Amino acid sequence: MVGLIEFQAEFSLFKHQYSAQQGRWTQ
């Protein structure tokens, strides 16, 4: 169960970094 929570946290962090990168490319 802990592994799943860690995976979700890593995935949300990845999405955040990806959207931030997309925003930089758009600007």
C-alpha positions as CSV (number, residue, x, y, z in Angstrom):
1,M,0.0,0.0,0.0
2,V,2.8,2.4,0.8
3,G,4.3,1.7,-2.7
4,L,1.0,2.8,-4.3
5,I,0.9,6.0,-2.3
6,E,4.6,6.8,-3.2
7,F,3.7,6.1,-6.9
8,Q,0.8,8.4,-6.8
9,A,2.9,11.2,-5.2
10,E,5.6,10.7,-7.8
11,F,3.1,10.7,-10.6
12,S,1.4,13.9,-9.5
13,L,4.8,15.5,-9.1
14,F,5.7,14.4,-12.7
15,K,2.4,15.9,-14.0
16,H,3.1,19.1,-12.2
17,Q,6.6,19.4,-13.7
18,Y,5.3,18.5,-17.1
19,S,2.5,21.1,-17.1
20,A,5.0,23.7,-15.8
21,Q,7.3,22.8,-18.7
22,Q,4.4,23.1,-21.2
23,G,3.5,26.5,-19.8
24,R,7.1,27.6,-20.4
25,W,7.0,26.4,-23.9
26,T,3.7,28.2,-24.5
27,Q,5.1,31.5,-23.3
